[in-house]
Amino acid sequence: RLGIGLAIAGGVVNSMLYNGK
């Protein structure tokens, strides 16, 4: 589903931002 895809994409972006800090 699109919702699940967005959730996974959001988690990946969030992880990248956290690692960036």
Backbone as JSON, one array per atom type, in Angstrom:
{
  "sequence": "RLGIGLAIAGGVVNSMLYNGK",
  "N": [[0.83, -1.22, 0.0], [0.28, 2.33, -0.46], [0.48, 3.9, 1.81], [2.05, 2.33, 3.51], [4.41, 2.31, 2.08], [5.09, 5.01, 2.18], [5.51, 5.26, 4.89], [7.74, 3.63, 5.27], [9.6, 4.96, 3.64], [9.66, 7.4, 4.98], [10.76, 6.58, 7.39], [13.3, 5.82, 6.58], [14.34, 8.26, 5.68], [14.2, 9.68, 8.07], [16.04, 8.23, 9.58], [18.39, 8.81, 8.16], [18.56, 11.56, 8.61], [18.91, 11.57, 11.34], [21.36, 10.27, 11.55], [22.86, 12.13, 10.25], [22.99, 14.18, 12.04]],
  "CA": [[0.0, 0.0, 0.0], [1.01, 3.61, -0.54], [0.73, 4.35, 3.19], [3.2, 1.58, 4.05], [5.59, 2.8, 1.34], [5.45, 6.34, 2.72], [6.02, 5.05, 6.25], [9.11, 3.09, 5.14], [10.43, 6.05, 3.1], [9.82, 8.38, 6.06], [11.68, 6.01, 8.39], [14.66, 5.88, 6.0], [14.75, 9.68, 5.7], [14.4, 10.03, 9.48], [17.31, 7.61, 9.99], [19.47, 9.57, 7.53], [18.66, 12.85, 9.29], [19.47, 11.3, 12.67], [22.79, 9.96, 11.37], [23.49, 13.38, 9.81], [23.26, 14.95, 13.26]],
  "C": [[0.86, 1.26, 0.0], [1.39, 4.07, 0.87], [1.96, 3.65, 3.76], [4.48, 2.07, 3.38], [6.05, 4.13, 1.9], [6.06, 6.18, 4.11], [7.47, 4.56, 6.19], [10.04, 4.2, 4.67], [10.69, 7.07, 4.2], [10.81, 7.88, 7.1], [13.12, 6.09, 7.88], [15.18, 7.31, 6.07], [15.06, 10.1, 7.14], [15.73, 9.47, 9.97], [18.48, 8.41, 9.43], [19.67, 10.9, 8.25], [19.29, 12.65, 10.67], [20.97, 11.04, 12.57], [23.54, 11.23, 10.97], [23.85, 14.23, 11.02], [24.48, 14.34, 13.95]]
}
